[in-house]
Every structure is written in C-alpha cells, then in structure tokens.
Amino acid sequence: MDAVREKSEKNGILINRFPKGIVTPPSSKSLGHRAVICAALAGDGSVVENLSRSDDIDATLKGVKALDLAELQLDGNTLRATRKSGELQAFRTVDCRESGSTLRFLLPLAALDGRRTIFTGQSRLLQRPLGVYEKIFSNAGMSFVQEADRVTVEGRLQSGVYVLPGNVSSQFVSGLLFALPLLEGDSEIHLSTPLESGPYVDLTLDVMRRFGAELEVGVGWYKARGGKGYRPASYKVEADYSQAAFFLIAAALGRDVGVAGLNPESRQGDRAILSILRKIGAEPVWRDGVVRLASTSCLSAVTVDAREIPDLAPPVAALCCFCEGTSKILNAGRLRLKESDRLRALRVELNKLGASVEEGEDFLSITGAKRLRGGNADAWGDHRIAMALAAASIRCETPIQLTGWQCVNKSYPDFWQSFCQGKR
C-alpha cells in the first residue's frame, strides 16, 4: 500500500491514484450482520460463506459470543456456528465499538434470558437514539439504564404486541424481529409511523426466513411465530452495493473501472445507485458478471430521495459536484445521527475542495462544476465521508490531502488498496 499512496499519521494521505480495472467490493455488511446473528441463533450446522471482515462485523461476531448465543469458528471468510456449551456468566459486557447495527440488533437478544448485560461503544455510538428500546423495556418491567459510556439492560423479553415508530431507525424493527421467534408465544410489531429505510427490514426478513423463522408481513405490521426459533442453514453473503457505489461513481467520473460480484436482482436498497446513475446519464451495462457504465460524457443534475437509501447520500453528493445544474438530496435528516453529522460533514469538506454545496435541515443542494480545486480535507471519523471524498478527488485539480483516512476500517479495510490501484 505504501507504493500507491503517500501517508503519515500526522498529515493524512495524499490521494493521487485512482481505481482502474475490475474491482470486487466486500460482501454486504448489512447482510453480514444479519447472517451472523441468524446463524448463531440457529446453531449447529449453520454456515455463512463470503463474510467480509471489518470493524463492524467483528463487533457483531464478538457480541454474539459475549451473549453466549453460539460458538463461532472462522475459516477465512467462512463462518460455522455451533450451540454454546459450558457454564454461562452471571452478566456480560458487549463492546459494540462504533457499530449501530451491533448495538441495536443485539440489545433485544440480550433480553432473551434475563441476565444483566452492559453494552459499550466508541465515538458517537451511544449518542445515537435508543429511546425506542428504552420505552419497550420499561413498559415490560425490564431495566434499561443509559449512561454516557454504557447501556445496561436486565430482565426477560416476553411475547406480545409491540408498537414502534418507523421513522427513527429501521434497526429497532430488525433487532426486535430477531428475538421474537425465540419467545414462547406469537408476537407482533405494529408501526406507529411510516417506516423509513424499509429495504433494510426486507433484508432482515429475507435472512431470517432463510434460517427457518416463520413470519407474516402486512402494511405497517409484522408477526413472528413464537416457539419455533431458527433452523440451521447455509448462506452466502453477496457483494455490497453501498460500497460498490463509490467505484461506480468513479466510473461515472471517467475512470476505466468495472465492478464485479454484484447481484443484479439483489434486495439491497442501495441497488438504487444503478437507477440514479441512469438518471444522470451513465447507463450501467452488465457483461460476464461485471457492471460498467456505457456513457458518462455529460452528467445531468438529479434529485434523490434519501429516505430509503441514506448510505448512498455521501457517494451521490460527491457525484453531484460534477453534474451540470443543481442537484438535491432530500429527506436526509437522519444522516445527522450517523458516525458523523453527514449533512454538515459533506457540506464543509466538499466546499473546502471548491464545491458549491448548501445544507438545509434535511437536505443538500449541490451546484455542479467541471472540476474542483482539491486541497486539504478531513474524514470526520466517518468511513463513508472518507470514501466520498476519495471519489470527489478524481476530478480535482490538485490531490486531496485527507486526514482520518483510517476510519474506512469500520466497513471496508481494503478500500485504499482497491481505490488506489484496482483489485481483482
């Protein structure tokens, strides 16, 4: 990696090399979390293939072990789960690092046996909303204590009817869904407000069903058959569209790069990057399992609703800096609650490079230009901000000096190797 970029801990990295050839992004982090959890809950004989490692996935792997849900054995990118044996601890601690998925998915699972569990995290993780669970636990007579550096829960989750808002985070719905099949009776979830980021719940339901969970779904409600649990299965995690988006945008900005490993029929909501690219004038073309862009000569402004696809906002914002006219990213208020305030981070850092980005309460307005000037930028400790700035650097007059580049380890540890030279 030293051969393809200049770097130092103090000054960051100088982004002066760009992707080329065929890039295979890591497997989906969203599906990876879900597959690890379902495999652990199913126990003996469950296998997860093509599991890409990252800080977030490692947090879920360690969290599953800490909760005594299963024994996990990793052989390369293949995970095998067996039932937990031996004496259980009276209480346990789960370090979620910076992973919101780990925290919100495992909190209800910690309440399956009533033992006290302490959840810790790093950076902004414990500042992100958890009130939905606090209300559920309190209403059920369980203990839920949130402090600055930890969340402590104790008590046993019971089957029943749960009412959740759908507009805070879909992760609350997914987390509760994971636990419900393991309770004695049937349970239901009813949404009190429309669901945002619905495709992520669809992913949860799909993986749960692959591992034998019995579920019913209607408009604004979910029902889980209790007492049935999960059945062992084999599951292969497909490539990640949210990570592929940065390389597809690199192709739209003129780089000769193709992306392999994607499922054209994927249920991932971030597959929407393909339709966004079509709208700006870059037509995706599939050949032999690789997607390339057929036309990128004139990029047109676009309006994107980020309500269902919040993770696409950073790469799309970088792309819109070079689209003719004024683009808008709408319904993006929840981006303020991610690893950074992503709306502010994108405005501040892209404008440092010479872009024209305006920030509203829940939107970005971006007026495109042929090129940006480049210069110094910071990743705000946020993996998707770092990768968005890398994409923007492709059309900068001077290289970007990026500090905080290491944060990509959260989701894509090999990102700089892939971005700087391409990787088959």
C-alpha positions in Angstrom: 0.0 0.0 0.0 2.9 2.4 0.6 3.7 2.1 -3.2 0.3 3.5 -4.2 -0.1 6.5 -1.8 1.9 8.8 0.4 0.8 8.7 4.0 1.6 9.8 7.5 -0.3 9.6 10.8 0.0 13.4 11.1 -0.7 14.7 7.6 -3.0 12.0 6.3 -2.8 10.5 2.8 -2.3 12.2 -0.5 -5.0 10.8 -2.8 -3.2 10.9 -6.2 -4.0 7.4 -7.6 -7.4 6.2 -8.7 -9.2 2.9 -9.4 -8.8 1.0 -12.6 -9.7 -2.4 -14.0 -12.1 -4.7 -12.2 -12.9 -4.1 -8.5 -14.7 -6.5 -6.3 -16.2 -4.8 -3.3 -16.6 -6.7 0.0 -19.7 -8.6 0.8 -22.6 -6.7 2.1 -22.1 -5.5 5.7 -25.9 -5.2 6.2 -26.4 -8.8 5.1 -23.3 -10.0 7.0 -24.6 -8.7 10.4 -27.9 -10.4 9.8 -26.4 -13.7 8.6 -24.1 -13.9 11.6 -26.9 -13.4 14.0 -29.3 -15.8 12.4 -26.6 -18.5 12.1 -25.8 -18.1 15.8 -29.4 -18.3 16.7 -29.9 -21.4 14.5 -26.8 -23.1 16.0 -25.4 -26.5 14.9 -24.7 -26.8 11.2 -25.2 -23.2 10.2 -22.7 -21.8 7.7 -22.1 -18.3 6.5 -19.9 -18.0 3.4 -18.2 -14.9 1.9 -18.3 -13.0 5.1 -16.0 -10.0 4.7 -14.3 -8.8 7.9 -14.5 -5.3 9.1 -14.5 -3.5 12.5 -18.4 -3.5 12.5 -18.7 -7.2 11.6 -16.0 -8.1 14.2 -18.1 -6.2 16.8 -21.1 -8.4 15.9 -19.1 -11.6 16.0 -17.7 -10.8 19.4 -21.1 -9.6 20.6 -22.7 -12.9 19.7 -20.0 -14.7 21.6 -20.3 -12.4 24.6 -24.1 -13.1 24.8 -23.4 -16.8 24.8 -25.6 -17.2 21.7 -23.3 -19.7 19.9 -19.8 -20.9 19.4 -18.4 -19.4 16.2 -15.5 -20.8 14.1 -14.0 -18.7 11.3 -12.0 -20.3 8.5 -11.1 -17.5 6.1 -14.4 -15.9 5.0 -16.5 -18.9 6.1 -18.2 -18.9 9.5 -19.6 -22.0 11.2 -21.9 -21.9 14.2 -22.5 -24.5 17.0 -24.5 -24.4 20.1 -23.0 -22.8 23.2 -21.8 -25.2 25.8 -20.5 -24.8 29.3 -21.4 -22.5 32.2 -23.0 -19.2 31.4 -21.8 -15.9 33.1 -24.0 -14.1 35.5 -23.6 -10.9 33.5 -21.7 -10.0 30.4 -20.3 -6.9 28.5 -20.7 -6.3 24.8 -18.3 -3.8 23.1 -20.1 -2.6 20.1 -17.2 -0.3 19.0 -18.9 2.1 16.5 -21.4 -0.3 15.1 -25.0 0.9 15.4 -26.2 -2.4 13.8 -24.4 -4.4 16.5 -25.9 -2.3 19.4 -29.5 -2.2 18.1 -29.6 -5.8 16.8 -28.1 -7.4 20.0 -30.0 -5.4 22.7 -33.2 -7.4 22.4 -31.2 -10.7 22.1 -29.6 -9.8 25.5 -33.1 -9.9 27.0 -33.8 -13.5 26.0 -32.5 -15.0 29.2 -32.9 -12.1 31.8 -29.2 -11.8 32.6 -27.7 -8.3 33.1 -25.8 -7.1 30.1 -23.6 -4.0 29.7 -23.3 -2.5 26.2 -20.4 -0.2 25.5 -19.3 1.7 22.4 -16.9 4.2 20.9 -17.1 7.7 19.3 -20.7 8.8 18.8 -22.4 5.4 19.1 -24.0 5.9 22.4 -25.3 9.4 21.4 -27.4 7.8 18.7 -31.1 7.3 19.5 -32.1 4.4 21.7 -35.3 5.7 23.2 -37.4 3.2 21.3 -35.9 0.3 23.2 -35.9 2.2 26.5 -39.7 2.5 26.2 -40.2 -1.1 25.2 -38.0 -2.4 28.1 -39.6 -0.1 30.6 -43.1 -1.0 29.6 -42.3 -4.6 30.1 -40.9 -4.1 33.6 -37.3 -4.6 32.5 -34.4 -2.4 33.4 -32.8 -0.2 30.7 -30.3 2.4 32.0 -28.4 4.6 29.5 -25.3 6.4 30.7 -22.7 8.4 28.8 -20.4 5.4 28.3 -22.7 2.4 28.5 -26.2 0.9 28.4 -27.2 -1.6 31.0 -30.2 -3.9 30.5 -31.7 -6.6 32.6 -34.9 -8.6 32.5 -36.6 -11.1 30.2 -38.4 -10.2 27.0 -41.9 -11.5 26.7 -44.0 -12.3 23.7 -46.8 -9.8 22.9 -47.7 -6.8 20.7 -45.0 -4.1 20.3 -45.7 -0.6 18.9 -42.7 1.1 17.4 -42.2 4.3 15.4 -40.9 3.6 11.9 -39.2 6.9 11.3 -36.3 6.7 13.8 -34.3 3.8 12.6 -35.3 0.5 10.9 -32.7 -1.1 13.1 -35.1 -1.2 16.0 -37.6 -3.2 14.0 -34.9 -5.6 12.8 -33.5 -6.0 16.3 -36.8 -6.9 17.8 -37.7 -9.2 14.9 -34.5 -11.3 15.5 -35.7 -12.0 19.1 -39.4 -12.7 18.6 -39.2 -16.2 17.1 -37.3 -17.4 20.2 -40.1 -16.4 22.6 -42.7 -18.8 23.8 -45.8 -17.2 22.2 -46.5 -15.4 18.9 -45.6 -11.7 18.8 -46.5 -8.7 16.6 -44.8 -5.4 15.7 -47.1 -2.5 14.7 -45.6 0.7 13.3 -47.0 3.9 14.6 -45.4 6.0 11.8 -44.4 5.1 8.3 -41.3 3.0 8.0 -38.1 4.7 6.7 -35.2 2.6 5.3 -37.7 -0.2 4.7 -35.4 -2.2 2.4 -33.2 -2.9 5.4 -36.1 -4.6 7.2 -36.8 -6.5 4.0 -33.2 -7.8 4.2 -33.8 -8.9 7.8 -36.9 -10.8 6.9 -35.2 -12.5 4.0 -32.3 -13.7 6.0 -34.5 -14.8 8.9 -36.6 -16.9 6.6 -33.6 -18.5 5.1 -32.8 -19.7 8.6 -36.3 -21.0 9.2 -38.1 -18.2 11.1 -41.8 -18.2 10.5 -43.0 -14.6 9.7 -46.0 -12.8 8.4 -45.9 -9.3 7.0 -48.6 -6.7 6.3 -48.9 -3.0 5.7 -47.4 -1.5 8.9 -47.2 -4.7 10.8 -45.1 -7.9 11.3 -46.0 -11.2 13.0 -43.5 -13.8 14.3 -44.4 -17.3 15.2 -43.0 -18.0 18.7 -41.6 -21.2 19.9 -40.2 -22.2 16.5 -36.9 -20.4 16.6 -34.5 -20.9 13.7 -33.2 -23.9 11.7 -29.6 -24.4 10.6 -28.8 -23.3 7.0 -26.0 -22.3 4.7 -26.0 -18.7 3.5 -23.6 -16.9 1.1 -23.3 -13.1 1.6 -23.5 -11.2 -1.7 -21.4 -8.2 -2.6 -22.2 -4.8 -1.1 -24.0 -2.2 -3.3 -23.3 0.6 -0.8 -19.5 0.1 -1.2 -19.7 -0.6 -4.9 -21.4 2.8 -5.3 -18.1 4.6 -4.8 -16.4 2.7 -7.7 -19.5 3.1 -9.9 -19.3 6.8 -9.3 -15.5 6.7 -10.1 -16.6 5.1 -13.4 -19.1 7.9 -14.0 -16.4 10.4 -13.4 -14.3 9.0 -16.2 -12.3 6.1 -14.6 -12.0 2.9 -16.6 -13.3 0.6 -13.8 -15.8 -2.2 -13.6 -17.4 -3.7 -10.5 -17.7 -7.5 -10.1 -19.6 -9.7 -7.7 -22.9 -7.7 -7.5 -26.3 -9.4 -7.7 -28.4 -7.6 -10.3 -31.5 -8.9 -8.6 -30.4 -8.0 -5.1 -32.9 -7.0 -2.4 -30.3 -4.4 -1.2 -32.0 -1.0 -1.2 -28.7 0.5 -2.3 -29.1 -1.2 -5.6 -30.8 2.1 -6.4 -27.4 3.5 -7.3 -27.9 2.0 -10.7 -31.1 3.9 -11.3 -29.5 7.1 -10.0 -26.7 6.7 -12.5 -29.1 6.2 -15.3 -30.8 9.5 -14.4 -27.6 11.5 -14.6 -26.7 9.9 -18.0 -24.4 7.0 -17.1 -26.0 3.7 -18.2 -25.0 0.6 -16.3 -24.1 -2.3 -18.6 -23.7 -5.9 -17.4 -21.3 -8.3 -19.1 -19.9 -11.5 -17.7 -20.8 -10.6 -14.1 -19.2 -7.2 -14.3 -21.1 -3.9 -14.4 -19.6 -0.9 -16.3 -21.0 2.5 -17.4 -21.8 2.9 -21.1 -22.0 6.7 -21.3 -20.5 9.3 -19.0 -19.8 12.2 -21.4 -22.5 14.6 -20.0 -23.7 14.2 -16.4 -27.0 15.9 -15.6 -28.3 17.1 -12.2 -30.6 14.8 -10.3 -32.9 14.9 -7.3 -32.5 11.9 -5.0 -34.8 11.0 -2.1 -32.5 9.6 0.6 -35.3 8.4 2.9 -34.9 4.7 2.0 -31.2 4.8 0.9 -29.3 7.0 3.4 -26.0 5.3 2.9 -26.0 6.4 -0.8 -26.1 10.1 0.2 -22.3 10.5 0.6 -21.3 9.0 -2.8 -24.1 10.6 -4.6 -23.2 14.0 -3.1 -19.7 13.6 -4.4 -21.0 12.7 -7.9 -23.4 15.7 -7.9 -20.5 18.1 -7.5 -19.8 17.3 -11.2 -23.3 17.2 -12.6 -24.5 20.1 -14.8 -27.1 22.1 -12.9 -28.3 21.9 -9.3 -28.9 18.6 -7.7 -30.8 17.9 -4.5 -30.6 15.1 -1.9 -33.8 15.2 0.1 -35.3 13.6 3.2 -31.8 13.1 4.6 -32.2 14.4 8.2 -31.3 11.0 9.7 -27.8 11.4 8.3 -27.1 13.8 11.1 -27.3 10.8 13.5 -24.7 8.6 11.8 -21.0 8.2 12.6 -20.8 12.0 11.9 -23.4 14.6 11.1 -23.1 13.6 7.5 -25.0 16.6 6.0 -22.7 19.0 7.7 -19.6 17.0 7.0 -20.4 16.7 3.3 -21.1 20.5 3.0 -18.0 21.5 4.9 -15.5 19.1 3.3 -16.7 19.3 -0.3 -16.8 23.1 -0.1 -13.2 23.0 1.1 -12.4 21.4 -2.2 -14.2 24.1 -4.2 -17.6 22.6 -4.5 -20.9 24.6 -4.1 -22.9 22.7 -1.5 -25.7 24.2 0.5 -27.1 22.5 3.6 -30.7 22.5 4.9 -32.2 20.8 7.9 -32.8 17.6 6.0 -31.3 18.2 2.5 -28.3 19.1 0.5 -28.3 21.3 -2.6 -25.3 20.9 -4.9 -24.5 23.0 -8.0 -22.1 21.1 -10.2 -18.8 22.2 -11.9 -16.4 20.6 -14.3 -13.7 20.3 -11.7 -12.9 21.1 -8.1 -9.6 22.6 -6.9 -8.7 20.0 -4.3 -6.7 20.6 -1.2 -7.0 19.5 2.5 -10.0 17.6 3.8 -10.9 15.6 6.9 -13.0 12.4 7.1 -14.7 13.4 10.4 -14.1 9.9 11.7 -16.7 8.6 9.3 -15.9 5.8 6.8 -18.5 7.0 4.2 -17.3 10.6 4.3 -13.7 9.4 3.7 -14.8 7.3 0.7 -17.0 10.1 -0.7 -14.0 12.5 -0.6 -11.9 9.9 -2.4 -14.4 9.7 -5.2 -14.5 13.6 -5.4 -10.7 13.6 -5.7 -10.9 12.1 -9.2 -11.9 15.4 -10.7 -9.8 17.8 -8.5 -7.1 20.0 -10.0 -4.7 19.1 -7.2 -4.7 15.9 -5.0 -6.7 15.8 -1.8 -4.7 15.5 1.5 -7.1 13.5 3.6 -6.7 13.2 7.4 -8.6 10.5 9.3 -8.3 8.1 6.4 -8.1 5.0 8.7 -11.8 5.2 9.6 -12.6 3.0 6.5 -11.6 0.0 8.6 -15.2 0.3 10.0 -16.7 -1.2 6.9 -14.0 -1.7 4.1 -10.4 -2.2 5.4 -9.1 -2.7 1.9 -10.7 0.4 0.4 -7.5 2.3 -0.2 -5.8 -0.6 -1.8 -8.8 -1.0 -4.1 -9.3 2.6 -4.8 -5.6 3.4 -5.4 -4.8 0.6 -7.9 -7.8 -1.6 -8.5 -8.0 -5.1 -7.2 -9.3 -8.3 -8.9 
